[in-house]
């Protein structure tokens, strides 16, 4: 008879574990958390300036950054010290152009949380109406190990 237990007889307890610099932790972000951020369309955030087009209108990369910033503001203040979020996916529709002089406002709403993964619905408007909409996923990370792992890429790249 073997001293090894069959997989069916092994019992697991819920214990904190350490996985390559990341500890497991429960995060509970308030359901439907929201935040709004605004930015005026200027020559510095047009498609021409950012290299995403040839028209002097609010650039899609600027819209994406504004939307991400709204999502960050909706969740990061609720995290413990030493934690923040990183964007992992965005599905964005830029549906209307915003000319220089108008202001774009993005509003992010947390619509789902699956452990460390947060999903947001985001809408952006200018004074004339809807400019864009998106779904955006962010992941909660522990800042120090995340940055250490990123910095380690420098040594591997040499």
C-alpha positions, 0 to 999 in steps of 0.5 A, spaced: 500 500 500 502 506 498 503 512 502 500 517 497 493 519 497 489 519 491 487 526 488 480 525 491 482 524 498 486 531 498 483 536 502 484 544 501 484 549 505 483 556 503 490 560 505 493 566 503 498 564 498 504 567 494 505 567 487 511 570 484 510 576 487 503 577 487 499 575 494 492 573 493 487 578 496 479 579 496 477 586 493 471 589 493 469 595 489 463 598 490 458 596 485 456 601 480 462 606 482 462 612 477 467 617 475 467 623 470 473 626 467 473 632 462 478 635 457 478 641 452 479 639 445 485 643 443 491 643 438 495 638 442 490 633 443 488 632 435 488 627 430 494 631 427 498 632 433 497 625 436 498 622 429 492 618 428 489 622 422 489 628 418 483 632 421 484 637 427 479 634 431 479 630 438 483 624 437 481 617 438 488 616 442 486 622 446 479 619 447 481 612 449 486 615 455 480 620 457 476 614 458 481 610 461 482 615 466 475 615 468 475 608 469 481 609 474 478 614 478 472 610 479 476 604 482 483 606 484 481 610 490 477 604 493 484 600 493 488 599 499 495 603 499 500 599 494 495 597 489 492 600 483 489 598 476 492 597 469 488 596 463 487 590 459 482 591 454 478 596 451 473 596 445 471 603 443 467 606 438 469 613 436 462 615 433 462 623 432 468 628 431 469 633 436 472 640 434 477 644 437 474 648 443 469 643 445 470 639 451 469 632 452 467 628 458 467 621 459 463 617 464 465 610 467 461 606 471 463 599 474 458 594 471 462 587 473 467 585 478 470 578 477 475 577 483 481 582 480 478 584 474 473 590 473 469 591 467 466 598 466 461 601 461 464 608 459 460 614 455 463 620 452 460 626 450 461 633 448 457 639 448 453 637 442 452 629 444 455 622 444 462 622 442 464 615 444 462 609 448 466 603 450 467 597 455 473 597 458 477 591 463 482 593 468 486 588 473 487 590 480 495 589 481 500 590 487 504 596 484 511 594 487 511 587 484 508 589 478 513 594 477 519 590 479 517 585 473 516 590 468 523 593 470 526 585 470 524 586 462 530 590 461 535 585 463 532 580 459 532 585 453 540 585 453 
